[in-house]
Structures are given as structure tokens and as C-alpha cells.
Amino acid sequence: VFSLSSIFAGILFGVAFLSIARTLKMGTAARNYMIIAAYGFVLFYIAGSASSSQAAYPPYGLISVSFTGLSCYLIYNGVYFSAVSISQDMTIRQTIKKSVMEQSKLLDSIGTAEMENEVQKLVLATARKTSESMTDKTGVEASMNEDDMKAYVQLVIKELDKKPRS
């Protein structure tokens, strides 16, 4: 009963990480790291439920226990790199928002459509540089791609249009 409950707990942890990964866009780095963490949790609880003394000779439980190191490695890498990837996405979003605010103040007198195009060019260049520098520093690729950045720029521009200007 106790070993089955620990296996069930591992499956629940794995399902939680898989459900979070399912909500993320297909092919992003954060999604892949979440899936790695999910498999690590399931493997860890399965390996932890067995001991080398449970089985008859030769110790069949030894194979299961030997997967503990691999599962810990998968959990660590999955959780750590997904956190780094998500924090990089947040930094990129903050950079985009800050840059759009600055550029919209500068280009307030130009026509709306031209202003949006100009702001998008300048902001995307800044966001690309930020993304590349963070990838160089951490070695982890941000999960935001060019299309996500453009969509977020459009969202911030729409938010600015709704706010009254002073």
C-alpha cells in the first residue's frame, strides 16, 4: 500500500508538470524543460518506491534504485532551466514594454500607422539584442520567438492607445 501511494504521488507530480507544459506553446524551451521535469518526478518516485532488499536474489530492486540519480538530474535540469527560460521571457517582455513606452513618447506626432511600424522595428531590435545577450549569459534559450515578440509589441501599443496621455 505504501509503495503504491508513493508511485501515485509521483504520477500526480508528473501530471501536474505535463499539464502546465501542455498550456505552453508547442516547441518552446520552457515546455520541453517542463516535460523533462515531469518524467524526472515520475521516475524518481518509482525508483524511490523500490529497494534492493525487496526482491529475491539477484537483487532486481537494484536496477530500480540505480535510476534515482538520473531522475534527480532530470528534475533539477527540468525545473532549473524552465525557471531560467521563463524569467528570460519576463525580462524580454519588460524590455519590450519599456522600449515601446519610450518610443511612443518620441514619435507621438507621427501618424499612427507609421508610428506603430517604427516602434515595432526599434523595439524588436532591442528585444532581439536582449534575448541574445541573455542566451549568451545563461546558455538557455528564451522561449519567445519573433512572432511572440511582435504580438506582445502590438498588445503594448494597444494598451498605450487606451490610456489617456498627459
C-alpha positions as CSV (number, residue, x, y, z in Angstrom):
1,V,0.0,0.0,0.0
2,F,2.8,2.4,0.9
3,S,4.8,1.8,-2.2
4,L,1.7,2.2,-4.4
5,S,0.9,5.5,-2.8
6,S,4.4,6.9,-3.5
7,I,4.1,5.8,-7.1
8,F,0.7,7.5,-7.3
9,A,2.2,10.7,-5.8
10,G,5.0,10.7,-8.4
11,I,2.4,10.3,-11.2
12,L,0.4,13.2,-9.8
13,F,3.6,15.4,-9.7
14,G,4.3,14.3,-13.3
15,V,0.8,15.0,-14.5
16,A,0.9,18.5,-12.9
17,F,4.1,19.4,-14.8
18,L,2.7,17.8,-18.0
19,S,-0.5,19.8,-17.7
20,I,1.5,23.1,-17.3
21,A,3.7,22.1,-20.3
22,R,0.5,21.4,-22.3
23,T,-0.6,25.1,-21.8
24,L,2.7,26.4,-23.3
25,K,3.2,26.8,-27.0
26,M,4.5,23.7,-28.9
27,G,8.3,23.6,-29.4
28,T,9.2,26.3,-26.8
29,A,12.2,25.7,-24.5
30,A,10.1,26.1,-21.3
31,R,7.7,23.4,-22.5
32,N,10.5,20.9,-23.2
33,Y,12.0,21.6,-19.8
34,M,8.7,21.1,-18.0
35,I,8.3,17.8,-19.8
36,I,11.8,16.7,-18.7
37,A,10.9,17.6,-15.1
38,A,7.6,15.6,-15.3
39,Y,9.4,12.5,-16.4
40,G,12.0,13.0,-13.7
41,F,9.4,13.2,-11.0
42,V,7.6,10.0,-12.2
43,L,10.9,8.2,-12.4
44,F,12.1,9.4,-9.0
45,Y,9.0,8.2,-7.2
46,I,9.0,4.9,-9.0
47,A,12.7,4.4,-8.2
48,G,12.2,5.5,-4.6
49,S,9.4,3.0,-4.0
50,A,11.8,0.1,-4.5
51,S,14.7,-1.0,-2.5
52,S,17.4,-3.5,-3.3
53,S,16.3,-5.8,-0.5
54,Q,12.7,-6.2,-1.7
55,A,13.4,-8.7,-4.5
56,A,14.9,-12.1,-4.3
57,Y,18.5,-12.9,-5.4
58,P,19.8,-11.4,-7.8
59,P,18.8,-8.0,-6.4
60,Y,16.2,-6.9,-9.0
61,G,15.4,-3.8,-7.0
62,L,19.0,-2.6,-7.5
63,I,18.1,-1.6,-11.1
64,S,15.2,0.5,-10.0
65,V,17.2,2.2,-7.2
66,S,20.0,2.9,-9.7
67,F,17.6,5.3,-11.6
68,T,17.5,7.6,-8.6
69,G,20.5,9.6,-9.8
70,L,19.1,10.0,-13.3
71,S,15.7,11.0,-12.0
72,C,17.2,13.7,-9.7
73,Y,19.2,15.0,-12.6
74,L,16.1,15.2,-14.8
75,I,14.2,17.0,-12.0
76,Y,17.0,19.5,-11.4
77,N,17.6,20.3,-15.0
78,G,13.9,20.5,-15.9
79,V,12.9,22.8,-13.0
80,Y,16.0,25.0,-13.2
81,F,16.1,25.6,-16.9
82,S,12.3,26.1,-17.2
83,A,12.6,28.8,-14.4
84,V,15.5,30.4,-16.3
85,S,13.7,30.3,-19.6
86,I,10.5,31.8,-18.1
87,S,12.5,34.6,-16.3
88,Q,14.2,35.4,-19.6
89,D,10.8,35.7,-21.3
90,M,9.6,38.1,-18.5
91,T,12.8,40.2,-18.9
92,I,12.2,40.4,-22.7
93,R,8.6,41.4,-22.1
94,Q,9.6,44.1,-19.7
95,T,12.2,45.4,-22.1
96,I,9.7,45.5,-24.9
97,K,7.2,47.4,-22.8
98,K,9.7,49.9,-21.6
99,S,11.0,50.4,-25.1
100,V,7.5,50.9,-26.5
101,M,6.7,53.5,-23.9
102,E,9.9,55.4,-24.6
103,Q,9.5,55.2,-28.4
104,S,5.8,56.2,-28.3
105,K,6.7,59.4,-26.4
106,L,9.3,60.2,-29.1
107,L,7.1,59.5,-32.1
108,D,3.9,61.0,-30.8
109,S,3.5,63.4,-33.6
110,I,3.9,61.0,-36.5
111,G,0.8,59.2,-38.0
112,T,-0.5,56.2,-36.1
113,A,0.2,53.5,-38.6
114,E,3.7,54.8,-39.3
115,M,4.4,55.2,-35.6
116,E,3.4,51.6,-34.9
117,N,5.7,50.3,-37.7
118,E,8.6,52.5,-36.5
119,V,8.1,51.5,-32.9
120,Q,7.9,47.8,-33.8
121,K,11.2,48.0,-35.7
122,L,13.0,49.7,-32.9
123,V,11.6,47.6,-30.1
124,L,12.2,44.3,-31.9
125,A,15.8,45.2,-32.4
126,T,16.2,45.9,-28.7
127,A,14.3,42.8,-27.8
128,R,16.5,40.6,-30.1
129,K,19.7,42.1,-28.5
130,T,18.3,41.4,-25.0
131,S,17.3,37.9,-25.9
132,E,20.7,37.1,-27.5
133,S,22.7,38.6,-24.5
134,M,20.6,36.6,-22.0
135,T,21.1,33.4,-24.1
136,D,24.9,34.1,-24.1
137,K,25.0,34.7,-20.4
138,T,22.9,31.7,-19.3
139,G,23.1,29.3,-22.1
140,V,19.4,28.8,-22.0
141,E,17.3,29.8,-25.0
142,A,14.3,32.1,-24.3
143,S,11.0,30.5,-25.4
144,M,9.7,33.8,-27.0
145,N,10.3,33.8,-30.7
146,E,10.0,36.7,-33.2
147,D,6.2,36.3,-33.7
148,D,5.6,36.3,-30.0
149,M,7.6,39.5,-29.6
150,K,5.6,41.2,-32.4
151,A,2.3,40.1,-30.9
152,Y,3.4,41.5,-27.5
153,V,4.5,44.8,-29.1
154,Q,1.0,45.1,-30.6
155,L,-0.6,44.4,-27.3
156,V,1.5,47.1,-25.5
157,I,0.7,49.6,-28.3
158,K,-3.0,48.9,-27.9
159,E,-2.7,49.4,-24.1
160,L,-1.0,52.7,-24.7
161,D,-3.7,53.8,-27.0
162,K,-6.3,53.1,-24.3
163,K,-4.5,55.1,-21.6
164,P,-5.1,58.9,-21.6
165,R,-1.9,60.8,-22.3
166,S,-0.7,63.6,-20.1
